[in-house]
Amino acid sequence: SEKIGFFNYNLKYFVKRLSTVLLVYRTKKV
């Protein structure tokens, strides 16, 4: 279960980073 928790944590962090990057990319594009 430790691996799953670690994976979920990384997934949440990745999604957060991705959304931030997309937001910056969108605002810079416009």
C-alpha positions, -999 to +999 in steps of 0.1 A: +000+000+000+030+023+004+037+022-033+002+031-041+002+061-017+035+072-032+021+069-067-010+088-058+011+116-042+033+119-073+002+118-096-014+147-077+019+167-078+023+160-115-013+171-122-008+203-102+024+211-120+008+203-154-022+225-148+001+254-137+023+250-168-008+249-190-022+280-174+011+299-179+013+286-215-022+297-222-018+332-207+015+337-226+000+325-259-028+350-256 
